[in-house]
Amino acid sequence: QVQPVESGGGLVQAGGSLRLSCAASERTFRIYNMGWFRQAPGKEREFVAFILRDGSSTRYADSVQGRFTVSRDNANNTVYLQMNSLKHEDTAVYYCAATLSYGTRFFEERQYDYWGQGTLVTVSS
């Protein structure tokens, strides 16, 4: 079991950058594959990025490909989401989530067992 905790959200101007962190205190963190999701006001939660437990593989939603980068530091039980060239439409609550499974369905919420509480990112236009 792992309990992710997100941080780093805030207000940023369009075109700016922000780095989100997702930390867990459990030493088992390193065995989990991690995903980032987001939920904009009035919309369904959607997949943003995925990283394999050892960091050797990443996946991105088309909407953030080339602008966002997911990484992890297993020594410090932390996953990061570097967000560059932010757009107004990136405004959302961002969640990180943990899963032991890995397959072609990494973009589906139901694959993930543990979720953080979310951190709000607001991009002003």
C-alpha positions as a Markdown table, in Angstrom:
| # | Residue | x | y | z |
|---|---|---|---|---|
| 1 | Gln | 0.0 | 0.0 | 0.0 |
| 2 | Val | 1.2 | 3.5 | -0.7 |
| 3 | Gln | -0.3 | 7.0 | -0.1 |
| 4 | Pro | 0.8 | 9.6 | -2.7 |
| 5 | Val | 0.8 | 13.3 | -1.7 |
| 6 | Glu | 0.9 | 15.9 | -4.5 |
| 7 | Ser | 2.4 | 19.4 | -4.1 |
| 8 | Gly | 3.7 | 22.2 | -6.3 |
| 9 | Gly | 0.4 | 23.5 | -7.7 |
| 10 | Gly | -0.3 | 27.2 | -8.0 |
| 11 | Leu | -1.1 | 30.1 | -10.3 |
| 12 | Val | 1.1 | 30.7 | -13.4 |
| 13 | Gln | 0.8 | 32.8 | -16.5 |
| 14 | Ala | 0.3 | 31.1 | -19.9 |
| 15 | Gly | 3.7 | 30.2 | -21.4 |
| 16 | Gly | 5.2 | 29.6 | -18.0 |
| 17 | Ser | 6.4 | 26.5 | -16.2 |
| 18 | Leu | 5.5 | 24.6 | -13.1 |
| 19 | Arg | 6.8 | 21.4 | -11.5 |
| 20 | Leu | 4.5 | 19.1 | -9.5 |
| 21 | Ser | 5.8 | 16.6 | -7.0 |
| 22 | Cys | 4.2 | 13.4 | -5.8 |
| 23 | Ala | 5.8 | 12.0 | -2.7 |
| 24 | Ala | 5.1 | 8.9 | -0.6 |
| 25 | Ser | 6.7 | 7.9 | 2.7 |
| 26 | Glu | 6.5 | 4.2 | 2.1 |
| 27 | Arg | 9.6 | 2.3 | 1.0 |
| 28 | Thr | 7.4 | 0.2 | -1.3 |
| 29 | Phe | 7.0 | 3.3 | -3.5 |
| 30 | Arg | 9.6 | 2.1 | -5.9 |
| 31 | Ile | 7.7 | -1.0 | -7.0 |
| 32 | Tyr | 4.7 | 1.1 | -8.2 |
| 33 | Asn | 4.1 | 2.4 | -11.6 |
| 34 | Met | 2.9 | 6.0 | -11.4 |
| 35 | Gly | 0.4 | 8.0 | -13.4 |
| 36 | Trp | -0.6 | 11.7 | -13.5 |
| 37 | Phe | -4.2 | 12.6 | -14.2 |
| 38 | Arg | -6.0 | 15.9 | -14.2 |
| 39 | Gln | -9.6 | 17.1 | -13.9 |
| 40 | Ala | -10.6 | 20.5 | -15.3 |
| 41 | Pro | -13.7 | 22.3 | -14.0 |
| 42 | Gly | -16.8 | 20.6 | -15.3 |
| 43 | Lys | -14.9 | 17.9 | -17.1 |
| 44 | Glu | -14.0 | 14.2 | -16.6 |
| 45 | Arg | -10.7 | 13.3 | -15.1 |
| 46 | Glu | -8.2 | 12.5 | -17.9 |
| 47 | Phe | -4.8 | 10.8 | -18.2 |
| 48 | Val | -1.8 | 13.1 | -18.5 |
| 49 | Ala | 1.4 | 11.0 | -18.1 |
| 50 | Phe | 2.7 | 7.6 | -16.9 |
| 51 | Ile | 6.1 | 6.4 | -15.7 |
| 52 | Leu | 7.3 | 2.8 | -15.1 |
| 53 | Arg | 8.5 | 1.8 | -11.7 |
| 54 | Asp | 12.2 | 2.1 | -12.7 |
| 55 | Gly | 11.7 | 5.1 | -14.9 |
| 56 | Ser | 12.7 | 3.3 | -18.0 |
| 57 | Ser | 9.4 | 4.0 | -19.9 |
| 58 | Thr | 7.1 | 7.0 | -20.0 |
| 59 | Arg | 3.8 | 7.7 | -21.8 |
| 60 | Tyr | 2.0 | 11.0 | -22.4 |
| 61 | Ala | -1.4 | 12.2 | -23.5 |
| 62 | Asp | -1.3 | 13.8 | -26.9 |
| 63 | Ser | -2.4 | 17.2 | -25.4 |
| 64 | Val | 0.8 | 17.4 | -23.3 |
| 65 | Gln | 3.3 | 15.6 | -25.4 |
| 66 | Gly | 6.4 | 17.7 | -25.9 |
| 67 | Arg | 5.5 | 20.1 | -23.1 |
| 68 | Phe | 5.3 | 17.9 | -20.0 |
| 69 | Thr | 8.0 | 15.6 | -18.7 |
| 70 | Val | 7.4 | 12.9 | -16.0 |
| 71 | Ser | 10.4 | 11.6 | -14.0 |
| 72 | Arg | 11.0 | 9.9 | -10.7 |
| 73 | Asp | 13.5 | 9.7 | -7.9 |
| 74 | Asn | 13.1 | 6.4 | -6.2 |
| 75 | Ala | 15.8 | 7.1 | -3.6 |
| 76 | Asn | 13.5 | 9.9 | -2.4 |
| 77 | Asn | 10.1 | 8.3 | -3.1 |
| 78 | Thr | 9.1 | 11.1 | -5.4 |
| 79 | Val | 7.6 | 11.4 | -8.9 |
| 80 | Tyr | 7.7 | 14.8 | -10.7 |
| 81 | Leu | 5.7 | 16.3 | -13.5 |
| 82 | Gln | 7.6 | 19.2 | -15.2 |
| 83 | Met | 5.1 | 21.3 | -17.1 |
| 84 | Asn | 6.4 | 23.8 | -19.6 |
| 85 | Ser | 4.7 | 26.1 | -22.1 |
| 86 | Leu | 1.5 | 26.0 | -20.0 |
| 87 | Lys | -1.8 | 26.9 | -21.6 |
| 88 | His | -5.0 | 28.1 | -20.1 |
| 89 | Glu | -6.5 | 24.7 | -20.9 |
| 90 | Asp | -4.0 | 23.0 | -18.6 |
| 91 | Thr | -5.9 | 24.5 | -15.7 |
| 92 | Ala | -7.1 | 21.6 | -13.6 |
| 93 | Val | -6.6 | 19.7 | -10.4 |
| 94 | Tyr | -3.7 | 17.3 | -10.9 |
| 95 | Tyr | -3.6 | 13.9 | -9.3 |
| 96 | Cys | -0.9 | 11.3 | -9.0 |
| 97 | Ala | -1.8 | 7.6 | -8.7 |
| 98 | Ala | 0.0 | 4.3 | -8.1 |
| 99 | Thr | -0.5 | 0.9 | -9.7 |
| 100 | Leu | 1.3 | -2.4 | -9.7 |
| 101 | Ser | 0.0 | -3.3 | -13.1 |
| 102 | Tyr | 1.4 | -2.3 | -16.4 |
| 103 | Gly | 0.0 | -3.0 | -19.8 |
| 104 | Thr | -1.7 | -1.2 | -22.7 |
| 105 | Arg | -4.4 | 0.3 | -20.4 |
| 106 | Phe | -2.0 | 2.6 | -18.4 |
| 107 | Phe | -4.2 | 5.6 | -19.4 |
| 108 | Glu | -7.3 | 4.2 | -17.6 |
| 109 | Glu | -8.2 | 5.4 | -14.1 |
| 110 | Arg | -9.4 | 2.0 | -13.0 |
| 111 | Gln | -5.9 | 0.5 | -13.4 |
| 112 | Tyr | -4.7 | 2.6 | -10.4 |
| 113 | Asp | -5.3 | 1.6 | -6.8 |
| 114 | Tyr | -3.9 | 4.5 | -4.8 |
| 115 | Trp | -4.6 | 8.2 | -5.4 |
| 116 | Gly | -3.4 | 11.5 | -3.9 |
| 117 | Gln | -5.7 | 14.3 | -2.9 |
| 118 | Gly | -4.8 | 16.5 | -5.9 |
| 119 | Thr | -3.1 | 19.9 | -6.4 |
| 120 | Leu | -4.6 | 22.8 | -8.2 |
| 121 | Val | -2.9 | 24.3 | -11.2 |
| 122 | Thr | -4.3 | 27.5 | -12.6 |
| 123 | Val | -3.0 | 29.0 | -15.8 |
| 124 | Ser | -4.0 | 32.6 | -16.5 |
| 125 | Ser | -4.4 | 33.6 | -20.1 |
